[in-house]
């Protein structure tokens, strides 16, 4: 009997979602148990930076 790996614990899947469906990818980073905390902080920081830049441009 094989164990089923959740999609958010597969870093490659989460990375793909970050590129093609960012809201789903961000949720995957939040839920993941295998992604290191430094990469989670980097992802959150990048999202915040992009949102701030969008606000400044608008």
N, C-alpha and C positions, 0 to 999 in steps of 0.2 A: 504494500500500500504506500503510495507516494504522498508526500505532503504538498499541499497547494501553497505556492508563494503568492502573497498579495501583490497586486500591481505596484503599490506605493513602496514596497520594499525592494523593488528592482530599480537600481539607479539609472540604468540605461532607458528604461521605460519612462521614468520621471523626467529625465533630461529631454526626451522626445516630446513629452507633453509640455514642458516649459517652452520649447521652441514653437510648437504648432498650436497648442491650446493652453495658453499661459494660466488661466484660472484653475484648470485641472492640475497643471504642473505645480502650482504654488500649494494647492491642497495636498498633493502627493509629497512635497517636501515637508510640509507640516506634519503629516501622518507617519512619515517614514521612520523606521527604527534602525535602518542600516546606514543612512546618510549621516556623516559626521557633523557635530554641532557647528564646526567652523564653516562648513559649506552651507548649512542652513542659514547662519548669520549673513554670509556673503550673498545668498539669494535674496533674503529679506532686505538687506541694505541696497541691493541693486534695484529691487522693485520700488523701494521708497525713493531712491535717487531719480529713477525714471518718472515717477509720479510728480516729484517736485519740478523736474525739468519741463514736463508737459504743462504744469500749472504756470510756470514762469513764461513759457512761450505763448500761452493763451493769454 
